[in-house]
């Protein structure tokens, strides 16, 4: 292993000094963000080429600093390379090598959406007024760069704690994590004593620590009817009309039927929203025989997804009876059933809240509707806290990251590590 991790007895981690070292890396962190953001990493299931090239950039970054890492290749025929990469850099523990504190960042991004809504080229990052604008800068490149900077300081200062510290950079978070964190779990990388920080959500002042998520379900509905000329509607079955009617009734009914609220979450209730609409016919005078659309559902823990689906299947059955000759198909594009929340008294939450409060910000914990790797870890009984300081510009035009937030977050990560009982080391 490059470097020497021999223990220097009795010297506790000087967090103030380490934060000063992070501050000195401000310019490097901004430059790294600019350089990495020029490499497209749009998820292949969102029309991009994937994050392979950006993962290679991360590996070269570690290589230049002689920081050891492991690469996990997961086969995926949707990308040109045939594999998706996941990178894990490890600072080994001094006595509890079977336990790890993880920092998990995802490298893939969504697509840019409406290009006309961007004031700059989303693939050409621009630094202005203390911000860096570009696709994925906040979601989740901020996490990538800040955790790499924290890792670099630990290596430079030869700092270790009792357990392993693992900085993990995963693929495929934006479309379900099958080639990312789920694949790493399947390879046995995580143990029962592990904990994790997932910097993939938060608030502008850094006060919010996410410990719970709603169930996340994306459904694709396809209404099958019969195509005809629009001037001869009696010869066909209008799938577009039936689909629009079905979708509107479904959304209204779900919002009424599953209206329970939980103050832990913001918003406090389950959400059901019609979203993506697919092209059906190519001419306005053709009555479509097939119509497809999607719904995004974020369901509170305690409301079983199966119960929601039972209602949906029931409504489908009613429509198929009401309109003879149609068939409505429903497909899960993604499904993550909400696991139990991370306990507020878990060590990772306590240490993170204390580290945030150390900066003068009063921290609190709660739940969200968005999906992160945190929920996947909680399902494996691994306490996970999702946190970062960000303006919540993810998936929006003119996405940006605040450079001050990058520096602040990296320092807080080091403060969290110190609370696990870190020691300095010497050659």
C-alpha positions as CSV (number, residue, x, y, z in Angstrom):
1,X,0.0,0.0,0.0
2,X,1.5,3.4,-0.9
3,X,2.3,5.6,2.1
4,X,3.1,4.6,5.7
5,X,0.4,4.4,8.2
6,X,2.4,3.6,11.4
7,X,0.6,4.9,14.5
8,X,2.0,7.9,16.4
9,X,0.6,7.4,19.9
10,X,-1.3,10.0,21.7
11,X,-1.8,12.7,19.1
12,X,-5.5,13.4,18.6
13,X,-6.8,14.8,15.3
14,X,-6.5,18.6,15.2
15,X,-9.8,19.4,13.4
16,X,-9.1,23.1,13.3
17,X,-5.8,22.5,11.6
18,X,-7.3,20.0,9.2
19,X,-10.0,22.5,8.2
20,X,-7.3,25.1,7.5
21,X,-5.7,22.6,5.2
22,X,-9.0,22.1,3.4
23,X,-9.4,25.9,3.1
24,X,-6.0,25.9,1.3
25,X,-7.4,23.4,-1.2
26,X,-10.2,25.8,-2.2
27,X,-8.7,26.7,-5.5
28,X,-7.8,23.0,-6.3
29,X,-11.3,21.9,-5.4
30,X,-12.8,24.5,-7.8
31,X,-10.4,23.5,-10.5
32,X,-11.2,19.9,-10.0
33,X,-14.9,20.6,-10.3
34,X,-14.4,22.5,-13.5
35,X,-12.2,19.8,-15.0
36,X,-14.4,16.8,-14.1
37,X,-17.6,18.6,-15.1
38,X,-16.3,18.9,-18.7
39,X,-16.5,15.1,-19.0
40,X,-20.1,14.0,-19.8
41,X,-21.6,11.4,-17.4
42,X,-25.3,11.2,-18.4
43,X,-26.8,7.9,-17.4
44,X,-27.2,5.6,-20.4
45,X,-30.8,5.0,-19.5
46,X,-31.4,8.8,-19.8
47,X,-29.9,9.0,-23.2
48,X,-26.2,9.5,-22.3
49,X,-23.0,7.5,-22.7
50,X,-22.5,6.8,-19.0
51,X,-20.0,7.8,-16.4
52,X,-17.0,5.6,-17.5
53,X,-14.8,8.4,-18.7
54,X,-15.5,10.5,-15.5
55,X,-14.6,7.4,-13.4
56,X,-11.3,7.2,-15.2
57,X,-10.7,10.8,-14.3
58,X,-11.3,10.0,-10.7
59,X,-8.9,7.1,-10.9
60,X,-6.2,9.3,-12.4
61,X,-6.7,11.9,-9.7
62,X,-6.0,9.2,-7.0
63,X,-3.1,7.8,-9.0
64,X,-1.3,11.2,-9.1
65,X,-1.5,11.3,-5.3
66,X,-0.6,7.7,-4.8
67,X,-3.8,7.0,-2.9
68,X,-4.8,3.3,-3.1
69,X,-8.2,2.4,-4.5
70,X,-10.1,-0.6,-5.9
71,X,-12.2,-0.7,-9.0
72,X,-15.3,-2.9,-9.3
73,X,-16.5,-3.5,-12.9
74,X,-20.2,-4.4,-13.4
75,X,-21.3,-5.7,-16.8
76,X,-23.8,-3.5,-18.7
77,X,-24.4,-3.9,-22.4
78,X,-26.1,-0.5,-22.5
79,X,-22.7,1.2,-22.6
80,X,-20.0,1.2,-25.2
81,X,-17.4,-0.1,-22.7
82,X,-19.6,-3.1,-21.7
83,X,-19.0,-2.3,-18.0
84,X,-19.9,0.3,-15.4
85,X,-17.1,1.3,-12.9
86,X,-17.3,1.8,-9.2
87,X,-14.2,3.1,-7.3
88,X,-13.5,2.7,-3.6
89,X,-10.5,4.4,-1.8
90,X,-9.9,3.1,1.7
91,X,-8.0,4.4,4.7
92,X,-7.5,1.3,6.7
93,X,-8.6,1.1,10.3
94,X,-6.3,0.5,13.3
95,X,-8.3,-2.1,15.1
96,X,-11.8,-2.6,13.8
97,X,-11.1,-3.6,10.2
98,X,-14.4,-5.4,10.0
99,X,-16.2,-2.1,10.4
100,X,-16.3,0.9,8.0
101,X,-17.4,4.5,7.8
102,X,-18.5,5.1,4.2
103,X,-18.8,8.3,2.2
104,X,-20.8,7.4,-0.9
105,X,-21.0,9.7,-3.9
106,X,-22.5,8.9,-7.3
107,X,-20.8,9.9,-10.5
108,X,-23.6,9.6,-13.1
109,X,-25.9,12.6,-13.9
110,X,-29.3,13.1,-15.4
111,X,-29.6,14.7,-18.9
112,X,-29.6,18.5,-19.3
113,X,-33.4,18.7,-20.1
114,X,-34.5,21.8,-21.9
115,X,-31.3,23.2,-23.4
116,X,-33.0,26.6,-24.0
117,X,-33.6,27.0,-20.3
118,X,-29.8,27.0,-19.6
119,X,-28.0,30.3,-19.6
120,X,-24.7,28.5,-20.2
121,X,-23.7,25.3,-21.9
122,X,-24.5,22.6,-19.3
123,X,-21.4,20.6,-20.5
124,X,-19.0,23.6,-20.3
125,X,-18.8,24.6,-16.6
126,X,-18.6,28.3,-15.8
127,X,-17.3,29.8,-12.5
128,X,-19.0,33.1,-11.5
129,X,-19.6,34.9,-8.3
130,X,-18.4,32.0,-6.1
131,X,-20.5,29.4,-8.0
132,X,-19.7,26.9,-10.6
133,X,-22.5,26.3,-13.1
134,X,-22.8,23.0,-15.0
135,X,-24.8,19.8,-15.4
136,X,-24.3,17.6,-12.3
137,X,-22.2,20.2,-10.3
138,X,-24.5,19.9,-7.3
139,X,-25.9,16.4,-8.0
140,X,-23.6,14.8,-7.2
141,X,-20.2,16.2,-8.3
142,X,-20.1,18.4,-5.2
143,X,-20.0,15.2,-3.1
144,X,-17.3,13.7,-5.4
145,X,-15.0,16.6,-5.1
146,X,-15.5,17.3,-1.4
147,X,-14.9,13.7,-0.3
148,X,-11.9,13.4,-2.5
149,X,-10.4,16.5,-0.8
150,X,-11.1,15.1,2.6
151,X,-9.5,11.8,1.6
152,X,-6.5,13.6,0.3
153,X,-6.0,15.4,3.7
154,X,-6.3,12.1,5.6
155,X,-3.7,10.6,3.4
156,X,-1.3,13.6,3.6
157,X,-1.6,13.7,7.4
158,X,-1.5,9.9,7.8
159,X,-4.7,9.9,9.8
160,X,-6.5,6.7,10.7
161,X,-9.3,5.8,13.1
162,X,-10.3,2.5,14.6
163,X,-12.5,1.5,11.7
164,X,-11.9,1.8,7.9
165,X,-12.8,5.0,6.2
166,X,-14.1,4.2,2.7
167,X,-14.7,6.8,0.0
168,X,-17.0,5.2,-2.6
169,X,-17.8,6.6,-6.1
170,X,-20.6,4.7,-7.7
171,X,-22.4,4.4,-11.0
172,X,-26.0,4.4,-11.9
173,X,-27.6,6.1,-9.0
174,X,-30.0,8.1,-11.2
175,X,-31.8,5.1,-12.6
176,X,-31.9,2.6,-9.7
177,X,-28.3,1.8,-8.7
178,X,-28.3,-1.7,-10.2
179,X,-24.8,-1.2,-11.6
180,X,-23.7,0.8,-8.6
181,X,-24.4,0.5,-4.8
182,X,-26.7,-2.5,-5.2
183,X,-24.0,-4.4,-7.1
184,X,-21.4,-3.5,-4.4
185,X,-23.8,-4.7,-1.7
186,X,-24.1,-7.9,-3.7
187,X,-20.4,-8.3,-3.7
188,X,-20.3,-8.3,0.1
189,X,-18.5,-4.9,0.6
190,X,-20.8,-3.8,3.4
191,X,-20.8,-5.4,6.9
192,X,-23.3,-5.2,9.8
193,X,-21.1,-2.8,11.8
194,X,-20.8,-0.2,8.9
195,X,-22.3,3.3,8.8
196,X,-22.5,5.7,6.0
197,X,-22.7,9.4,5.0
198,X,-24.3,10.0,1.6
199,X,-23.8,13.6,0.6
200,X,-26.7,13.7,-1.9
201,X,-29.2,15.9,-0.3
202,X,-29.5,18.7,2.3
203,X,-30.3,22.3,2.7
204,X,-28.8,25.7,1.9
205,X,-27.6,26.3,5.4
206,X,-26.5,22.7,6.0
207,X,-28.9,22.2,8.9
208,X,-30.9,19.3,7.5
209,X,-29.8,15.7,8.0
210,X,-31.9,13.2,6.1
211,X,-32.5,9.9,7.9
212,X,-35.6,8.6,6.1
213,X,-37.0,8.3,2.6
214,X,-40.3,7.5,1.1
215,X,-40.8,4.5,-1.2
216,X,-39.9,5.5,-4.7
217,X,-41.8,4.0,-7.6
218,X,-41.8,4.9,-11.3
219,X,-44.6,3.4,-13.3
220,X,-45.0,3.3,-17.1
221,X,-48.6,2.8,-18.3
222,X,-49.3,1.7,-21.9
223,X,-52.9,1.8,-23.1
224,X,-53.5,-0.4,-26.1
225,X,-56.5,0.4,-28.3
226,X,-56.9,0.4,-32.1
227,X,-55.5,2.9,-34.6
228,X,-57.8,4.6,-37.1
229,X,-58.2,7.8,-39.1
230,X,-59.4,10.6,-36.8
231,X,-62.3,11.2,-39.2
232,X,-63.5,7.6,-38.7
233,X,-63.2,7.2,-35.0
234,X,-65.8,4.4,-34.9
235,X,-63.3,2.1,-36.7
236,X,-60.8,2.4,-33.9
237,X,-60.3,2.7,-30.1
238,X,-58.7,6.0,-29.0
239,X,-55.9,5.0,-26.7
240,X,-54.9,8.7,-26.1
241,X,-58.3,9.7,-24.9
242,X,-58.6,6.7,-22.6
243,X,-55.1,7.1,-21.3
244,X,-55.5,10.8,-20.5
245,X,-58.8,10.1,-18.7
246,X,-57.3,7.1,-16.8
247,X,-54.2,9.0,-15.8
248,X,-56.1,12.0,-14.5
249,X,-58.5,9.9,-12.5
250,X,-55.7,7.7,-11.2
251,X,-53.7,10.7,-9.9
252,X,-56.7,12.3,-8.3
253,X,-57.8,9.1,-6.7
254,X,-54.4,8.2,-5.2
255,X,-54.0,11.7,-3.7
256,X,-57.4,11.3,-2.1
257,X,-57.0,7.7,-1.0
258,X,-53.5,7.9,0.4
259,X,-53.6,11.2,2.1
260,X,-51.9,10.4,5.4
261,X,-49.2,12.9,6.6
262,X,-46.0,12.4,8.6
263,X,-44.3,15.6,9.9
264,X,-40.9,13.9,9.6
265,X,-41.1,14.5,5.9
266,X,-41.2,17.6,3.6
267,X,-43.7,17.5,2.0
268,X,-45.4,15.6,4.7
269,X,-47.6,13.4,2.5
270,X,-47.2,10.8,-0.3
271,X,-46.9,12.3,-3.7
272,X,-48.4,11.0,-7.0
273,X,-47.5,12.9,-10.2
274,X,-48.0,12.1,-13.9
275,X,-44.7,12.9,-15.6
276,X,-43.2,11.7,-18.8
277,X,-45.4,11.4,-21.9
278,X,-44.3,9.4,-24.9
279,X,-45.0,10.2,-28.6
280,X,-47.9,8.1,-30.0
281,X,-48.7,9.0,-33.6
282,X,-46.9,11.3,-36.1
283,X,-49.9,13.1,-37.6
284,X,-52.7,15.1,-36.0
285,X,-55.3,13.3,-38.1
286,X,-54.5,9.8,-36.8
287,X,-56.3,8.4,-33.8
288,X,-53.6,6.6,-31.7
289,X,-54.0,2.9,-31.0
290,X,-51.2,3.0,-28.3
291,X,-50.5,5.7,-25.7
292,X,-47.8,5.6,-23.0
293,X,-47.0,7.8,-20.0
294,X,-45.3,7.6,-16.6
295,X,-46.2,8.4,-13.0
296,X,-43.7,9.2,-10.2
297,X,-44.9,8.0,-6.8
298,X,-43.2,8.7,-3.4
299,X,-45.1,6.8,-0.8
300,X,-44.7,7.3,3.0
301,X,-43.3,4.5,5.0
302,X,-46.2,2.6,6.6
303,X,-48.3,2.8,3.4
304,X,-47.2,-0.4,1.6
305,X,-46.5,0.0,-2.1
306,X,-48.4,-3.3,-2.7
307,X,-51.5,-1.6,-1.3
308,X,-51.1,1.3,-3.7
309,X,-50.6,-1.1,-6.6
310,X,-53.7,-3.1,-5.6
311,X,-55.7,0.0,-6.1
312,X,-54.0,0.8,-9.4
313,X,-54.7,-2.8,-10.7
314,X,-58.3,-2.4,-9.6
315,X,-58.8,0.8,-11.6
316,X,-57.1,-0.8,-14.6
317,X,-59.6,-3.6,-14.4
318,X,-62.5,-1.2,-14.3
319,X,-61.3,0.7,-17.4
320,X,-60.8,-2.5,-19.3
321,X,-64.3,-3.5,-18.5
322,X,-65.7,0.0,-19.3
323,X,-63.9,0.2,-22.7
324,X,-64.1,-3.2,-24.4
325,X,-61.1,-3.9,-26.6
326,X,-58.5,-2.0,-24.7
327,X,-55.7,-3.4,-22.5
328,X,-53.7,-1.3,-20.1
329,X,-50.2,-2.5,-19.2
330,X,-48.2,-1.3,-16.3
331,X,-44.4,-1.6,-15.9
332,X,-42.1,-0.8,-13.0
333,X,-39.3,1.4,-14.2
334,X,-38.0,1.5,-10.7
335,X,-39.2,0.4,-7.3
336,X,-37.6,1.0,-3.9
337,X,-39.8,0.2,-0.9
338,X,-39.1,2.5,2.0
339,X,-36.9,0.9,4.7
340,X,-37.0,1.8,8.3
341,X,-35.4,5.2,9.0
342,X,-31.9,5.5,10.4
343,X,-32.3,5.9,14.2
344,X,-31.6,9.4,15.4
345,X,-29.4,8.0,18.1
346,X,-27.1,6.1,15.7
347,X,-23.5,7.1,16.0
348,X,-23.2,8.5,12.5
349,X,-26.2,10.8,13.0
350,X,-25.0,12.0,16.4
351,X,-21.5,12.6,15.1
352,X,-22.7,14.4,12.0
353,X,-25.2,16.6,13.9
354,X,-22.4,17.5,16.4
355,X,-20.0,18.4,13.6
356,X,-22.5,20.7,12.0
357,X,-23.4,22.4,15.3
358,X,-19.7,23.0,15.8
359,X,-19.9,25.4,12.8
360,X,-22.7,27.4,14.5
361,X,-25.6,25.8,12.6
362,X,-28.3,24.1,14.6
363,X,-28.8,20.8,12.8
364,X,-32.0,18.6,12.7
365,X,-33.0,15.4,11.1
366,X,-36.0,14.4,8.9
367,X,-37.2,12.6,5.8
368,X,-37.5,13.3,2.1
369,X,-39.3,12.0,-1.0
370,X,-36.2,11.9,-3.2
371,X,-34.3,8.6,-3.7
372,X,-30.7,8.2,-2.7
373,X,-28.2,5.5,-2.0
374,X,-29.1,6.0,1.7
375,X,-32.4,4.1,1.4
376,X,-30.7,1.2,-0.3
377,X,-28.2,1.0,2.6
378,X,-31.0,1.3,5.2
379,X,-32.7,-1.7,3.6
380,X,-29.5,-3.6,4.5
381,X,-29.7,-2.4,8.1
382,X,-26.8,0.0,7.6
383,X,-27.4,3.4,9.3
384,X,-27.1,6.1,6.7
385,X,-27.3,9.9,7.0
386,X,-27.8,11.9,3.8
387,X,-26.3,15.4,4.2
388,X,-24.6,18.2,2.3
389,X,-24.8,22.0,2.2
390,X,-26.5,22.8,-1.1
391,X,-29.1,25.1,-2.7
392,X,-31.2,22.1,-4.1
393,X,-30.6,22.9,-7.8
394,X,-30.3,19.3,-8.8
395,X,-32.2,18.3,-12.0
396,X,-32.8,21.9,-12.8
397,X,-31.6,24.2,-15.5
398,X,-28.6,26.4,-14.5
399,X,-27.5,23.9,-11.8
400,X,-24.7,25.1,-9.8
401,X,-22.5,24.4,-6.8
402,X,-21.3,27.0,-4.3
403,X,-17.6,26.8,-3.8
404,X,-17.9,27.9,-0.1
405,X,-20.2,24.9,0.5
406,X,-17.6,22.5,-0.9
407,X,-15.0,23.8,1.5
408,X,-17.4,23.7,4.4
409,X,-18.6,20.2,3.8
410,X,-15.1,18.7,3.4
411,X,-14.2,20.2,6.8
412,X,-17.3,18.8,8.4
413,X,-16.5,15.4,7.1
414,X,-13.2,15.5,8.8
415,X,-14.8,16.7,12.0
416,X,-17.2,13.7,11.9
417,X,-14.2,11.4,11.4
418,X,-12.5,12.9,14.4
419,X,-15.5,12.0,16.6
420,X,-14.8,8.4,15.9
421,X,-11.6,8.7,17.9
422,X,-9.0,9.5,15.2
423,X,-5.2,9.5,15.8
424,X,-2.4,11.1,13.8
425,X,0.2,8.8,12.4
426,X,3.8,9.2,11.3
427,X,6.3,7.5,8.9
